[in-house]
Amino acid sequence: MAKKFRQLTEEEKRHICNGCGAKGGWIKPPQFVFKESCDHHDYNYFLGYKEIHRKKADRQFYAAMCRQVRERLWYRRPALYTAAYVYYRAVRLFGRKYFYYGDKEQELDWL
């Protein structure tokens, strides 16, 4: 069974996670308050497996961003909720090529 995100070492996170935006992509969206959610989403995409896992990863990503927004000052929330939804829609539309599709979850044995 794969490690939970919180169990990753800093070295493992450096290899897998890059914050918001596609790893190696030329568009780097602002991090806002979402870097931790983006990193966790990167790890879920690294683990991969099937399309149902991608959908779950994307839903978890959106829920995590919304939790982070609720922790912010009330007057910043509308803009941050909008940004969270835009990020969610972007990964649903364009994230497919960055998700690991395989016959099982990917392992961390290469580190």
Phi, psi and omega in degrees: 000142183288154175294152170284155182306316183293346179271353181292145173282166177298323178296316178298318178298320179298324181285330188257319192256147178220018182079207184280142181102158182290138177296123182082359180284159182269348176259122178244096180293158178299147180284331187047237179252013193258009185303314181297317178297319179295318179296317179297320177296318176304317180295318178298323177290325176298314179298316174060214174123263185238169182302325179298327177287326176295315178299318178297317179300319181291320177295319178296322178301311180297316179297319179295318178297318180297322175298319179294323179296318181299340179276353183269168177300143187305323185283348176267343186300315182304314180293322181288323174297320178297314179299318179300317180293320178297317179297317178300311181297322180297317180289329177293321183279321190242357187279347186308318184286350179260356181272139179276111174261122180209187180273357175196172176297145177289150181254165178262015186292350181276352181271000000 
